[in-house]
Amino acid sequence: MRSTTSGSVSGFHRLMTMKVPFALHLLLCGFCFSFGTLWGMHMSLGHTPTDSGEGGGGTSSISGMAAKLVESLDHSVSGSRSHKKRRRIPDTMSNFALGMGRVAKSDFMSHLDTGMPGVDERPNAKDIMILYNNKKSLPDGDAIRAALEYETEDGDIPRLTAVDALANCHKLNIILTKPDNGANQCIAIVPNYESFYIQRYTRVGTDKTGIPKGPMMASEPLRFTGRAIDESGHQTFTVPNMGQTTQHWQRLQQYMTTLDDMLTKVRRIAGRVAVDNTIVVLTCNLGQSELLLNFCCTARARGFDLKNVLVFTTDEETERLAKAMGLESFYDKDNFEWLPSDEARNYGDKSFTAMMFAKILCVRTINMLGYNLLFQDVDVVWYRNPLELFQNNTNTNNFDIIFQDDGARSFRFAPYSANSGFYYVRANARTKYFFTSQILLGDMVLRSNSHQDTMTALLNQHATLHGLRVKTMDREANELPCGFHYHRRKEFMMQMVQGNTKPYIFHMSWTNNKKDKIKFFQQLGNWHLQDTCSEPTFAKTASASLTMTPGELVTTCCTAEPNFKCHYSDKPSIRPCKDSPKMEKKDKSFWP
């Protein structure tokens, strides 16, 4: 038979030797006192120990109480151990990550307008992560602080509003990242001397000189590369060769030598053109002048006053055409005489690249004179006055430069995807230094055959270093549609041609050449130029402008109604073009 006395003692022994929290020790002391009192009363009544489970009461009931308490305490201790607070992030990283939270991306981006367009809208990219470096940076509220610093029972990372999450952040570093094409991408945050640029390593091979080259391969070690290298090993930003640099130096020398004289001449014109200290700037050569005439004709047909437009022409013929259309113009023979007068046959060809220098020069000149400006390519038409977007607008007032969204999301345009063919600039010290820096990078333009990617890289640097405020009007807002929408957003285009939405402008970008631009404009109802003023008889119009008075060409060439023509059934049009051929054989007809 088992002694209940020894069993009780054994229970006490277990109670006294258990490793329990301090609060439970106090509970044990209270129990021991009560149990001793009950035991003494029990023995003074002459009760003797009996077997457990026999008789009606006795010490078995007391020992049972002890056993139950031990069991209860075992459970409590076990529970306290299992629910012991465990940090979300180890102490070895608490220098830069003491706690962790998340915020809905849409909420975060609307709370802090970074100026960058939305890119990744997939379900697994709807939240952003926030790391807190110390307790003071954590949001207010003990429960929230504990949940951000320690793991919760459900294991979830707390989701807060942007206002709450950032309430105690005195500084905020934003890291933008997007895994490209499903690549195995890792992100390392290193507590060290702080950098505001990323260092990129990729698994690529090298050429004989050790320069990274070739496609990404798992067998290669991680090598330091430029940020704009893709999976095929193509490097977007390559260093200009000495020939390109020398060529640019020669042009730059000519520009600097004649700058004072140029500024004096332009200042006189700008003074009579500017409205509210703002000028609309275009650059055009003879090869693209049909598009310039159409911009003017379409704007006048829609009732726009173009008195604040200044055209920088790169040849004498285009200057005469601009004046005959009633536009203010400026031709600088010293800096533009060498530029080609023919049209660009394709994006990035020699004529296209050469004209980029003229565009940079024109914008810098007006910016230097202290005027705000809207720069636009000639393949733009207006539906509403676009200056309304940039002047006295709470969404854009705090930004120095505001761009149309190019629509592309490739490496070379990251992170702004800024379209260099339509943007607004406020005259201030930051923008003046930006365009001064840009004109010094002409050899990079020659190397890349475009000033758009060079401009984007420079925007990123000046935003980081000098606090230049840059904003891109998101393509999904549909305020400034372009060729991206024309070719890839058929639903929006249908809404637009049916009059259900009215954007500010339309920019026929993403189109290889002038011939296709004209066709697309014609069937979109955005061509207000007489056939007699277009190719193949355009040369006669250019010659006739020699003897025309200012504005006379408007009567000769402009139409009040669109000069509509069908060309392709699969491209957007204001009326069905079902009998026309398809441009892209795999595409469906635009009109059902």
C-alpha positions as a printed NumPy array, in Angstrom:
array([[   0.   ,    0.   ,    0.   ],
       [   1.261,    3.533,   -0.899],
       [   1.619,    5.996,    1.963],
       [  -0.39 ,    9.162,    1.37 ],
       [   1.966,   10.952,    3.711],
       [   4.943,   10.223,    1.502],
       [   2.791,   11.093,   -1.511],
       [   1.932,   14.471,    0.01 ],
       [   5.551,   15.096,    0.92 ],
       [   6.533,   14.156,   -2.621],
       [   3.975,   16.663,   -3.858],
       [   5.417,   19.344,   -1.603],
       [   8.89 ,   18.479,   -2.795],
       [   7.793,   18.956,   -6.398],
       [   6.104,   22.224,   -5.525],
       [   9.168,   23.587,   -3.765],
       [  11.642,   22.551,   -6.432],
       [   9.691,   23.663,   -9.521],
       [  11.26 ,   26.497,  -11.532],
       [   8.454,   28.966,  -11.719],
       [   8.086,   32.729,  -12.139],
       [   8.199,   34.913,   -9.038],
       [   4.418,   35.426,   -8.997],
       [   3.89 ,   31.674,   -8.804],
       [   6.357,   31.437,   -5.911],
       [   4.106,   33.752,   -3.942],
       [   1.139,   31.521,   -4.767],
       [   3.097,   28.465,   -3.556],
       [   3.867,   30.139,   -0.241],
       [   0.192,   30.853,    0.341],
       [  -0.721,   27.282,   -0.526],
       [   1.898,   25.82 ,    1.82 ],
       [   0.588,   27.855,    4.735],
       [  -3.011,   26.787,    4.075],
       [  -2.088,   23.163,    3.487],
       [  -0.079,   23.004,    6.76 ],
       [  -3.038,   24.371,    8.734],
       [  -5.429,   21.821,    7.217],
       [  -3.004,   18.951,    7.851],
       [  -2.555,   19.889,   11.513],
       [  -6.338,   20.028,   12.05 ],
       [  -6.706,   16.705,   10.306],
       [  -4.162,   14.923,   12.541],
       [  -5.504,   16.521,   15.776],
       [  -8.865,   14.838,   15.136],
       [  -7.168,   11.432,   15.28 ],
       [  -7.407,   10.574,   11.605],
       [  -4.912,    8.085,   10.324],
       [  -3.601,    7.755,    6.845],
       [  -5.661,    5.526,    4.558],
       [  -5.132,    4.237,    1.128],
       [  -5.861,    6.657,   -1.609],
       [  -9.251,    6.12 ,   -3.092],
       [ -10.692,    4.277,    0.012],
       [ -13.001,    5.74 ,    2.611],
       [ -14.81 ,    9.002,    2.549],
       [ -12.248,   11.77 ,    2.787],
       [  -9.139,   11.474,    4.883],
       [  -5.767,   12.636,    3.764],
       [  -6.451,   11.338,    0.279],
       [  -8.582,   14.419,   -0.376],
       [  -5.797,   16.735,    0.797],
       [  -3.135,   14.932,   -1.174],
       [  -5.505,   15.019,   -4.118],
       [  -5.684,   18.762,   -3.718],
       [  -1.907,   18.903,   -3.746],
       [  -1.712,   16.738,   -6.817],
       [  -4.231,   18.898,   -8.637],
       [  -2.371,   22.052,   -7.679],
       [   0.907,   20.575,   -8.874],
       [  -0.767,   19.661,  -12.152],
       [  -2.214,   23.155,  -12.437],
       [   1.138,   24.744,  -11.7  ],
       [   2.835,   22.45 ,  -14.21 ],
       [   0.39 ,   23.716,  -16.825],
       [   0.898,   27.348,  -15.801],
       [   4.665,   27.059,  -15.944],
       [   4.503,   25.276,  -19.273],
       [   2.134,   27.931,  -20.575],
       [   4.31 ,   30.762,  -19.38 ],
       [   7.282,   29.19 ,  -21.109],
       [   5.407,   28.617,  -24.383],
       [   4.091,   32.198,  -24.39 ],
       [   7.384,   33.784,  -23.481],
       [   7.93 ,   36.903,  -25.647],
       [  10.181,   36.256,  -28.625],
       [  11.573,   39.098,  -30.69 ],
       [  10.662,   39.274,  -34.341],
       [  14.225,   40.296,  -35.153],
       [  17.338,   39.046,  -33.286],
       [  19.292,   41.465,  -31.117],
       [  22.206,   41.229,  -33.559],
       [  20.182,   43.329,  -36.01 ],
       [  18.387,   45.631,  -33.557],
       [  20.729,   48.489,  -34.491],
       [  18.702,   49.037,  -37.666],
       [  15.697,   46.733,  -37.174],
       [  14.21 ,   46.57 ,  -33.686],
       [  10.635,   46.121,  -34.88 ],
       [   8.748,   45.382,  -38.063],
       [   5.393,   46.466,  -39.48 ],
       [   3.576,   46.808,  -42.79 ],
       [   1.355,   49.344,  -44.547],
       [  -0.854,   49.05 ,  -47.61 ],
       [   1.164,   50.293,  -50.577],
       [  -1.696,   52.44 ,  -51.854],
       [  -2.041,   54.112,  -48.459],
       [   1.705,   54.69 ,  -48.154],
       [   2.104,   56.127,  -51.674],
       [  -0.83 ,   58.487,  -51.232],
       [   0.385,   59.624,  -47.801],
       [   3.911,   60.308,  -49.072],
       [   3.861,   61.357,  -52.719],
       [   7.294,   60.162,  -53.803],
       [   6.575,   61.339,  -57.333],
       [   7.174,   57.888,  -58.745],
       [   4.525,   56.071,  -60.761],
       [   2.967,   52.842,  -59.554],
       [   4.551,   49.759,  -61.042],
       [   3.869,   46.476,  -59.287],
       [   0.163,   46.015,  -58.48 ],
       [   0.163,   42.223,  -58.095],
       [  -1.575,   40.668,  -55.055],
       [   1.785,   39.744,  -53.532],
       [   3.034,   43.341,  -53.81 ],
       [   0.232,   45.239,  -52.085],
       [   2.01 ,   45.935,  -48.784],
       [   5.262,   47.709,  -47.945],
       [   7.541,   46.746,  -45.045],
       [   8.744,   49.221,  -42.422],
       [  11.691,   48.547,  -40.105],
       [  12.109,   50.564,  -36.895],
       [  15.589,   51.134,  -35.513],
       [  14.74 ,   51.907,  -31.861],
       [  11.861,   52.039,  -29.38 ],
       [  11.335,   55.768,  -29.87 ],
       [  10.661,   55.262,  -33.57 ],
       [   7.866,   52.764,  -32.895],
       [   4.275,   54.021,  -33.241],
       [   2.335,   55.127,  -30.163],
       [   0.424,   52.579,  -28.057],
       [   1.84 ,   49.802,  -25.904],
       [  -0.104,   47.049,  -27.671],
       [   1.047,   48.199,  -31.12 ],
       [   4.643,   48.591,  -29.983],
       [   4.668,   45.084,  -28.49 ],
       [   3.168,   43.56 ,  -31.648],
       [   5.789,   45.252,  -33.846],
       [   8.692,   44.189,  -31.652],
       [   7.564,   40.701,  -30.574],
       [   5.931,   37.797,  -32.36 ],
       [   2.183,   37.433,  -31.953],
       [   0.273,   34.166,  -31.478],
       [  -0.97 ,   34.172,  -35.087],
       [   2.529,   34.981,  -36.399],
       [   1.217,   37.86 ,  -38.511],
       [   3.105,   41.122,  -39.058],
       [   0.896,   44.006,  -37.857],
       [  -0.668,   46.162,  -40.585],
       [  -1.019,   49.852,  -39.744],
       [  -2.137,   52.986,  -41.512],
       [   0.627,   55.096,  -43.006],
       [  -0.135,   57.915,  -40.563],
       [   0.208,   55.646,  -37.516],
       [   3.169,   53.685,  -38.832],
       [   5.26 ,   56.8  ,  -39.514],
       [   4.119,   58.921,  -36.556],
       [   7.464,   58.751,  -34.731],
       [   9.836,   58.38 ,  -37.691],
       [  12.093,   61.437,  -37.76 ],
       [  13.918,   60.109,  -40.82 ],
       [  12.632,   57.683,  -43.448],
       [  14.752,   55.944,  -46.071],
       [  12.677,   54.447,  -48.887],
       [  14.063,   51.482,  -50.811],
       [  12.34 ,   50.663,  -54.096],
       [  12.679,   47.149,  -55.438],
       [  11.012,   44.957,  -58.022],
       [  12.23 ,   41.429,  -58.891],
       [  12.809,   41.418,  -62.632],
       [  11.351,   38.677,  -64.787],
       [  11.131,   36.246,  -61.9  ],
       [  14.884,   36.322,  -61.237],
       [  16.204,   34.91 ,  -57.953],
       [  16.72 ,   38.281,  -56.329],
       [  17.997,   38.852,  -52.798],
       [  18.177,   42.085,  -50.815],
       [  20.893,   42.701,  -48.231],
       [  20.504,   45.548,  -45.715],
       [  23.918,   46.224,  -44.222],
       [  24.407,   48.339,  -41.065],
       [  27.386,   50.398,  -42.143],
       [  28.454,   53.83 ,  -43.395],
       [  25.226,   54.955,  -45.011],
       [  24.797,   55.04 ,  -48.806],
       [  21.901,   56.415,  -50.812],
       [  22.694,   54.282,  -53.842],
       [  22.468,   50.538,  -54.276],
       [  25.363,   48.233,  -55.089],
       [  24.312,   45.521,  -57.501],
       [  25.885,   42.08 ,  -57.836],
       [  24.831,   39.597,  -60.514],
       [  25.941,   36.133,  -61.595],
       [  27.423,   36.953,  -64.982],
       [  30.618,   36.06 ,  -66.778],
       [  33.319,   38.475,  -67.941],
       [  35.182,   39.286,  -71.11 ],
       [  38.965,   39.062,  -71.429],
       [  39.428,   42.406,  -69.671],
       [  37.299,   41.391,  -66.704],
       [  34.268,   43.498,  -67.643],
       [  30.961,   41.74 ,  -66.846],
       [  29.498,   40.242,  -69.986],
       [  27.142,   37.485,  -71.036],
       [  23.882,   36.103,  -69.694],
       [  23.23 ,   35.435,  -66.025],
       [  24.224,   31.916,  -65.053],
       [  23.901,   30.132,  -61.707],
       [  27.398,   28.704,  -62.107],
       [  29.015,   32.157,  -62.091],
       [  30.001,   33.9  ,  -58.846],
       [  28.28 ,   37.115,  -57.813],
       [  30.112,   39.992,  -59.495],
       [  29.779,   43.728,  -59.032],
       [  27.975,   45.233,  -62.024],
       [  26.155,   48.369,  -63.063],
       [  22.533,   48.625,  -62.006],
       [  21.144,   48.427,  -65.532],
       [  22.345,   45.01 ,  -66.609],
       [  19.628,   42.589,  -67.67 ],
       [  19.459,   38.785,  -67.657],
       [  21.028,   38.583,  -71.104],
       [  24.025,   40.518,  -69.82 ],
       [  23.182,   43.645,  -71.811],
       [  24.4  ,   46.808,  -70.107],
       [  22.188,   49.83 ,  -70.803],
       [  24.568,   52.458,  -69.494],
       [  27.955,   51.937,  -71.101],
       [  30.781,   54.438,  -70.94 ],
       [  31.042,   56.824,  -73.942],
       [  34.122,   56.388,  -76.08 ],
       [  36.606,   59.228,  -76.584],
       [  35.24 ,   59.963,  -80.043],
       [  31.788,   60.638,  -78.62 ],
       [  33.207,   62.703,  -75.775],
       [  35.364,   64.79 ,  -78.132],
       [  32.41 ,   65.357,  -80.467],
       [  30.333,   66.595,  -77.566],
       [  33.12 ,   68.844,  -76.285],
       [  33.259,   70.578,  -79.66 ],
       [  29.518,   71.261,  -79.613],
       [  29.664,   72.346,  -75.992],
       [  32.537,   74.731,  -76.71 ],
       [  30.516,   76.368,  -79.481],
       [  27.518,   76.683,  -77.186],
       [  29.481,   78.234,  -74.32 ],
       [  31.233,   80.659,  -76.663],
       [  27.953,   81.985,  -78.075],
       [  25.802,   81.635,  -74.936],
       [  25.705,   85.301,  -73.91 ],
       [  24.614,   86.42 ,  -77.373],
       [  22.003,   83.657,  -77.515],
       [  20.585,   84.6  ,  -74.099],
       [  20.297,   88.232,  -75.125],
       [  18.288,   87.341,  -78.238],
       [  16.039,   84.813,  -76.526],
       [  15.393,   87.151,  -73.581],
       [  13.747,   89.689,  -75.89 ],
       [  11.435,   87.057,  -77.402],
       [  10.65 ,   85.373,  -74.081],
       [   9.594,   88.682,  -72.552],
       [   6.72 ,   89.084,  -75.015],
       [   5.779,   85.405,  -75.119],
       [   5.587,   84.475,  -71.427],
       [   2.191,   84.339,  -69.716],
       [   2.291,   84.163,  -65.907],
       [   6.064,   83.729,  -66.238],
       [   5.51 ,   80.5  ,  -68.197],
       [   6.488,   79.536,  -71.756],
       [   5.515,   76.469,  -73.815],
       [   8.699,   75.305,  -75.568],
       [   8.974,   73.127,  -78.694],
       [  11.967,   72.124,  -80.796],
       [  11.56 ,   71.251,  -84.464],
       [  13.442,   70.707,  -87.723],
       [  12.06 ,   70.634,  -91.268],
       [  11.649,   66.857,  -91.265],
       [   9.185,   67.014,  -88.354],
       [   7.504,   70.32 ,  -89.253],
       [   4.29 ,   68.679,  -90.525],
       [   3.7  ,   67.56 ,  -86.951],
       [   4.391,   71.101,  -85.737],
       [   1.814,   72.491,  -88.176],
       [  -0.717,   69.897,  -87.05 ],
       [  -0.183,   70.792,  -83.38 ],
       [  -0.899,   74.413,  -84.238],
       [  -3.928,   73.641,  -86.44 ],
       [  -5.461,   71.213,  -83.928],
       [  -4.966,   73.65 ,  -81.043],
       [  -6.606,   76.493,  -82.967],
       [  -9.51 ,   74.253,  -84.052],
       [ -10.13 ,   73.561,  -80.346],
       [  -9.948,   77.203,  -79.333],
       [  -6.517,   77.369,  -77.666],
       [  -4.493,   80.576,  -77.659],
       [  -0.865,   79.823,  -78.545],
       [   0.616,   83.22 ,  -77.705],
       [   2.812,   81.665,  -74.985],
       [   4.38 ,   79.128,  -77.384],
       [   8.002,   79.513,  -78.457],
       [   9.432,   77.204,  -81.13 ],
       [  13.175,   76.661,  -81.276],
       [  13.73 ,   75.833,  -84.949],
       [  16.922,   74.15 ,  -86.071],
       [  16.844,   75.363,  -89.689],
       [  15.717,   78.455,  -91.565],
       [  12.888,   76.687,  -93.447],
       [  11.192,   75.618,  -90.225],
       [  11.587,   79.1  ,  -88.785],
       [   9.678,   80.531,  -91.747],
       [   6.947,   77.897,  -91.391],
       [   6.551,   78.636,  -87.695],
       [   6.205,   82.362,  -88.298],
       [   3.731,   81.734,  -91.125],
       [   1.645,   79.769,  -88.607],
       [   1.652,   82.766,  -86.304],
       [   4.054,   81.226,  -83.78 ],
       [   6.994,   82.903,  -82.068],
       [  10.237,   81.206,  -83.065],
       [  13.977,   81.39 ,  -82.587],
       [  16.69 ,   80.012,  -84.853],
       [  20.306,   80.073,  -83.665],
       [  22.596,   79.457,  -86.593],
       [  25.7  ,   79.231,  -84.422],
       [  24.426,   76.197,  -82.502],
       [  21.867,   74.612,  -84.834],
       [  23.358,   74.869,  -88.309],
       [  25.067,   71.488,  -88.034],
       [  21.866,   69.67 ,  -87.05 ],
       [  20.115,   67.507,  -89.67 ],
       [  16.996,   68.912,  -91.335],
       [  15.599,   65.517,  -92.312],
       [  13.18 ,   63.54 ,  -90.18 ],
       [  14.195,   60.66 ,  -87.935],
       [  13.404,   57.456,  -89.772],
       [  13.421,   55.413,  -86.566],
       [  13.713,   55.89 ,  -82.836],
       [  17.379,   56.329,  -81.906],
       [  18.795,   56.913,  -85.403],
       [  21.388,   59.645,  -86.085],
       [  18.844,   62.372,  -86.825],
       [  16.862,   61.464,  -83.716],
       [  19.959,   61.518,  -81.495],
       [  21.305,   64.77 ,  -82.935],
       [  18.03 ,   66.56 ,  -82.161],
       [  18.322,   65.556,  -78.507],
       [  21.126,   68.074,  -78.032],
       [  18.884,   70.846,  -79.358],
       [  16.098,   69.87 ,  -76.963],
       [  18.411,   70.018,  -73.946],
       [  19.866,   73.349,  -75.057],
       [  16.452,   74.976,  -75.573],
       [  15.099,   73.943,  -72.188],
       [  18.224,   75.084,  -70.376],
       [  18.12 ,   78.474,  -72.104],
       [  14.543,   79.281,  -71.008],
       [  15.215,   77.857,  -67.543],
       [  18.329,   80.013,  -67.152],
       [  16.299,   83.124,  -67.96 ],
       [  14.077,   82.385,  -64.954],
       [  10.89 ,   81.249,  -66.71 ],
       [   8.772,   78.25 ,  -65.851],
       [   8.283,   76.136,  -68.934],
       [   6.298,   73.312,  -70.446],
       [   8.425,   71.382,  -72.915],
       [   6.685,   69.15 ,  -75.433],
       [   7.517,   67.277,  -78.599],
       [   5.716,   68.259,  -81.789],
       [   3.772,   64.968,  -81.885],
       [   1.449,   66.217,  -79.127],
       [  -2.121,   67.522,  -79.409],
       [  -4.188,   69.27 ,  -76.739],
       [  -7.704,   68.448,  -75.551],
       [  -7.512,   70.743,  -72.527],
       [  -4.976,   73.344,  -71.475],
       [  -2.231,   71.192,  -69.894],
       [  -0.875,   74.081,  -67.83 ],
       [  -3.877,   73.621,  -65.549],
       [  -2.246,   70.427,  -64.298],
       [   0.882,   72.216,  -63.142],
       [  -0.161,   75.705,  -62.042],
       [  -2.084,   76.218,  -58.783],
       [  -2.649,   72.475,  -58.469],
       [  -2.257,   71.   ,  -54.986],
       [  -1.13 ,   67.653,  -56.459],
       [   1.831,   69.158,  -58.299],
       [   2.654,   72.484,  -56.617],
       [   5.43 ,   71.02 ,  -54.455],
       [   7.388,   69.487,  -57.319],
       [  10.192,   71.023,  -59.374],
       [   9.753,   68.916,  -62.516],
       [   6.608,   67.002,  -63.508],
       [   6.718,   64.43 ,  -66.309],
       [   4.289,   62.519,  -68.424],
       [   4.586,   58.787,  -67.691],
       [   6.402,   57.141,  -70.573],
       [   4.606,   53.867,  -69.863],
       [   7.761,   51.757,  -70.13 ],
       [   9.001,   49.92 ,  -67.062],
       [  12.448,   48.855,  -68.28 ],
       [  15.701,   49.212,  -66.329],
       [  16.902,   52.276,  -68.194],
       [  13.897,   54.402,  -67.233],
       [  13.803,   53.441,  -63.54 ],
       [  12.56 ,   54.707,  -61.179],
       [  10.586,   57.562,  -62.781],
       [   9.701,   56.305,  -66.271],
       [   9.821,   59.986,  -67.215],
       [   8.844,   60.858,  -70.769],
       [  11.329,   63.462,  -71.991],
       [   8.86 ,   64.589,  -74.662],
       [   6.394,   66.222,  -72.261],
       [   7.297,   67.808,  -68.924],
       [   6.868,   70.954,  -66.839],
       [   9.768,   72.767,  -65.11 ],
       [   9.687,   75.392,  -62.37 ],
       [  12.551,   77.859,  -62.523],
       [  14.619,   77.583,  -59.334],
       [  18.176,   76.855,  -58.255],
       [  17.651,   73.087,  -58.254],
       [  16.282,   72.889,  -61.818],
       [  18.898,   75.302,  -63.138],
       [  21.689,   73.131,  -61.819],
       [  19.965,   70.004,  -63.112],
       [  19.815,   71.245,  -66.712],
       [  23.359,   72.596,  -66.457],
       [  24.468,   69.104,  -65.444],
       [  22.432,   67.526,  -68.238],
       [  23.982,   69.57 ,  -70.99 ],
       [  27.42 ,   68.375,  -69.833],
       [  26.365,   64.752,  -70.451],
       [  25.894,   65.041,  -74.195],
       [  28.382,   62.232,  -74.828],
       [  26.131,   59.91 ,  -72.821],
       [  23.271,   60.907,  -75.131],
       [  25.417,   60.041,  -78.14 ],
       [  26.286,   56.707,  -76.56 ],
       [  22.723,   55.692,  -75.686],
       [  21.054,   57.331,  -78.744],
       [  18.51 ,   58.986,  -76.477],
       [  18.486,   61.66 ,  -73.804],
       [  15.555,   60.059,  -71.984],
       [  17.493,   57.352,  -70.14 ],
       [  20.368,   59.757,  -69.435],
       [  17.894,   62.272,  -68.061],
       [  16.269,   59.638,  -65.836],
       [  19.603,   58.59 ,  -64.337],
       [  20.449,   62.23 ,  -63.653],
       [  17.033,   62.867,  -62.101],
       [  17.663,   60.032,  -59.67 ],
       [  21.042,   61.464,  -58.684],
       [  19.819,   65.037,  -58.222],
       [  16.755,   63.913,  -56.285],
       [  18.992,   61.985,  -53.901],
       [  21.811,   64.494,  -53.618],
       [  20.14 ,   67.891,  -53.981],
       [  16.541,   67.209,  -53.036],
       [  15.192,   67.839,  -56.54 ],
       [  11.445,   67.127,  -56.35 ],
       [  10.473,   64.985,  -59.342],
       [   7.003,   63.697,  -60.119],
       [   5.692,   61.442,  -62.881],
       [   1.975,   61.61 ,  -63.607],
       [   0.99 ,   57.94 ,  -63.324],
       [  -0.09 ,   56.334,  -66.596],
       [  -3.113,   54.792,  -64.868],
       [  -4.517,   58.258,  -64.104],
       [  -5.12 ,   58.684,  -67.867],
       [  -4.627,   62.465,  -67.727],
       [  -1.656,   62.492,  -70.099],
       [  -2.037,   59.461,  -72.392],
       [   0.605,   58.577,  -74.942],
       [   1.593,   55.825,  -77.361],
       [   1.591,   53.344,  -74.509],
       [  -2.153,   53.814,  -74.166],
       [  -2.676,   53.834,  -77.919],
       [  -1.024,   50.463,  -78.398],
       [  -1.67 ,   48.728,  -75.059],
       [  -4.746,   50.236,  -73.39 ],
       [  -7.509,   49.631,  -75.898],
       [ -10.215,   49.887,  -73.213],
       [  -9.09 ,   53.393,  -72.285],
       [  -8.804,   54.406,  -75.933],
       [ -12.374,   53.285,  -76.57 ],
       [ -13.526,   55.428,  -73.639],
       [ -11.571,   58.355,  -75.065],
       [ -12.841,   58.163,  -78.665],
       [ -16.418,   57.775,  -77.426],
       [ -16.054,   60.951,  -75.364],
       [ -16.468,   59.262,  -71.981],
       [ -13.124,   60.588,  -70.777],
       [ -11.275,   63.737,  -71.809],
       [  -7.538,   63.844,  -71.132],
       [  -5.457,   66.994,  -71.249],
       [  -3.234,   65.958,  -74.149],
       [  -2.3  ,   63.021,  -76.338],
       [   1.322,   62.259,  -77.177],
       [   1.92 ,   59.919,  -80.101],
       [   5.05 ,   58.366,  -78.636],
       [   5.922,   54.664,  -78.87 ],
       [   5.756,   55.08 ,  -82.665],
       [   8.724,   54.461,  -84.916],
       [   8.451,   57.242,  -87.481],
       [   6.565,   60.315,  -88.669],
       [   4.664,   58.386,  -91.334],
       [   2.992,   56.142,  -88.757],
       [   2.386,   59.05 ,  -86.362],
       [   0.421,   60.876,  -89.061],
       [  -1.666,   57.781,  -89.859],
       [  -2.504,   57.22 ,  -86.207],
       [  -3.409,   60.883,  -85.721],
       [  -5.628,   60.845,  -88.809],
       [  -7.767,   57.942,  -87.734],
       [  -7.839,   59.174,  -84.134],
       [  -9.382,   62.471,  -85.265],
       [  -6.311,   64.462,  -84.245],
       [  -5.169,   65.594,  -87.692],
       [  -6.287,   69.086,  -88.742],
       [  -3.865,   69.639,  -91.614],
       [  -4.957,   69.889,  -95.253],
       [  -3.594,   67.187,  -97.583],
       [  -2.044,   69.926,  -99.715],
       [   0.129,   70.917,  -96.755],
       [   1.411,   67.38 ,  -96.127],
       [   3.697,   65.049,  -98.025],
       [   4.193,   64.625, -100.921],
       [   3.343,   68.277, -101.612],
       [   4.696,   69.624,  -98.342],
       [   7.825,   71.009, -100.03 ],
       [   5.638,   73.469, -101.938],
       [   4.104,   74.651,  -98.685],
       [   7.561,   75.206,  -97.224],
       [   8.597,   77.209, -100.27 ],
       [   5.412,   79.268, -100.256],
       [   6.019,   80.258,  -96.637],
       [   8.888,   82.459,  -97.842],
       [   6.456,   85.162,  -98.908],
       [   3.716,   84.645,  -96.313],
       [   2.794,   87.069,  -93.596],
       [   2.659,   85.866,  -89.967],
       [  -0.347,   83.609,  -89.456],
       [  -1.216,   83.325,  -93.168],
       [  -0.461,   79.6  ,  -93.247],
       [  -3.274,   78.936,  -90.76 ],
       [  -5.853,   79.856,  -93.403],
       [  -4.031,   77.89 ,  -96.087],
       [  -3.348,   74.657,  -94.199],
       [  -5.666,   74.26 ,  -91.185],
       [  -9.071,   72.532,  -91.161],
       [ -11.836,   73.212,  -88.665],
       [ -12.878,   69.534,  -88.67 ],
       [ -10.512,   66.548,  -88.378],
       [  -9.018,   65.299,  -91.638],
       [ -10.101,   61.739,  -90.835],
       [  -8.728,   58.705,  -92.679],
       [  -8.771,   54.979,  -91.932],
       [  -5.507,   53.05 ,  -92.094],
       [  -5.614,   50.063,  -89.711],
       [  -8.577,   48.174,  -88.295],
       [  -6.695,   47.062,  -85.177],
       [  -5.607,   50.558,  -84.112],
       [  -7.815,   53.016,  -82.197],
       [  -9.981,   55.264,  -84.369],
       [ -12.894,   57.648,  -83.789],
       [ -14.933,   55.714,  -86.344],
       [ -14.796,   52.005,  -87.247],
       [ -12.108,   51.095,  -89.788],
       [ -13.2  ,   47.489,  -90.202],
       [ -12.434,   47.391,  -93.927],
       [  -8.834,   48.485,  -93.387],
       [  -5.98 ,   45.968,  -92.983],
       [  -4.439,   45.11 ,  -89.633],
       [  -1.094,   46.548,  -88.655],
       [  -0.45 ,   43.752,  -86.164],
       [  -1.732,   40.484,  -87.602],
       [  -2.388,   38.912,  -84.199],
       [  -4.416,   41.842,  -82.851],
       [  -8.192,   41.992,  -82.896],
       [ -10.136,   44.773,  -84.584],
       [ -10.371,   47.859,  -82.354],
       [ -14.101,   48.2  ,  -82.985],
       [ -16.167,   45.078,  -82.223]])
